[in-house]
Amino acid sequence: MGIADGGINVQGNITPTGEKFIPRNMLPPEALDYYDSIYATKRNPHPSRIAVYEVNGIVRFGKNPAHTEATTLQQNIYIFGKKQIILEGII
């Protein structure tokens, strides 16, 4: 059980994604315009922290696909576990 579910975090629970956040004030205006045009939302038109990750020495904007994969897998496992508990109560 991971820390989000009241468990303790152990190395086996952690998937390193290499994603980092940097403050907006550390980037030039052109980079901010680009980031906002792609990643801004109606609720957050100018994100204060910019997500970046590195692939083969190239820094890229946005969430690392490995981060999204890890989060999706965790959510699927959580939903599966919840369904199993519900089914066990019925059977």
C-alpha positions as CSV (number, residue, x, y, z in Angstrom):
1,M,0.0,0.0,0.0
2,G,1.5,3.3,-1.1
3,I,1.7,6.5,1.0
4,A,-1.5,7.9,-0.7
5,D,-3.4,5.0,0.8
6,G,-2.1,5.3,4.3
7,G,0.9,3.0,3.8
8,I,4.5,3.8,4.0
9,N,6.6,4.7,1.0
10,V,9.4,2.2,0.2
11,Q,11.8,2.3,-2.7
12,G,9.7,-0.5,-4.5
13,N,6.7,1.9,-4.6
14,I,8.6,4.7,-6.3
15,T,8.9,5.1,-10.0
16,P,11.5,7.8,-10.9
17,T,10.2,9.9,-13.7
18,G,13.0,12.6,-13.9
19,E,10.3,15.3,-14.0
20,K,11.3,18.6,-12.3
21,F,9.6,21.9,-11.8
22,I,11.2,25.3,-12.3
23,P,9.7,28.7,-11.3
24,R,8.4,30.9,-14.1
25,N,10.8,33.8,-13.3
26,M,13.7,31.6,-14.3
27,L,12.6,31.4,-18.0
28,P,12.8,34.0,-20.8
29,P,9.5,35.4,-22.0
30,E,9.6,33.5,-25.3
31,A,9.8,30.2,-23.4
32,L,6.9,31.2,-21.2
33,D,4.8,32.2,-24.2
34,Y,5.5,28.8,-25.7
35,Y,4.7,26.9,-22.5
36,D,1.5,28.8,-21.9
37,S,0.3,28.3,-25.5
38,I,0.6,24.5,-25.0
39,Y,0.0,23.7,-21.3
40,A,-2.1,26.6,-19.9
41,T,-5.7,25.8,-18.9
42,K,-8.7,28.1,-18.3
43,R,-8.3,27.6,-14.6
44,N,-4.5,28.2,-14.7
45,P,-3.6,30.3,-17.8
46,H,-0.1,31.0,-16.5
47,P,1.2,28.1,-14.4
48,S,3.7,29.3,-11.7
49,R,5.8,26.2,-11.9
50,I,6.9,24.8,-15.2
51,A,7.3,21.1,-15.6
52,V,10.4,20.0,-17.5
53,Y,12.2,16.7,-18.1
54,E,15.3,15.6,-20.0
55,V,15.6,13.0,-22.8
56,N,19.0,12.2,-24.2
57,G,20.4,15.5,-22.9
58,I,17.5,17.6,-24.4
59,V,15.3,19.5,-21.9
60,R,11.6,19.3,-22.8
61,F,8.6,21.1,-21.5
62,G,5.6,19.4,-20.0
63,K,4.9,16.3,-18.0
64,N,7.3,13.4,-18.6
65,P,5.4,10.5,-20.3
66,A,6.9,8.2,-17.7
67,H,5.2,10.3,-15.0
68,T,1.8,9.9,-16.8
69,E,2.4,6.1,-17.2
70,A,3.2,5.7,-13.5
71,T,0.2,7.7,-12.4
72,T,-2.2,5.8,-14.8
73,L,-0.9,2.5,-13.6
74,Q,-1.3,3.5,-9.9
75,Q,-4.9,4.6,-10.5
76,N,-5.7,1.4,-12.4
77,I,-4.4,-0.7,-9.6
78,Y,-6.3,1.4,-7.0
79,I,-9.5,1.0,-9.0
80,F,-9.0,-2.8,-9.4
81,G,-8.4,-3.2,-5.7
82,K,-11.5,-1.2,-4.8
83,K,-13.6,-3.3,-7.2
84,Q,-12.1,-6.5,-5.6
85,I,-13.1,-5.3,-2.1
86,I,-16.6,-4.5,-3.3
87,L,-17.0,-7.9,-5.1
88,E,-15.7,-9.8,-2.0
89,G,-18.5,-8.1,0.0
90,I,-21.1,-9.3,-2.4
91,I,-19.8,-12.9,-3.0
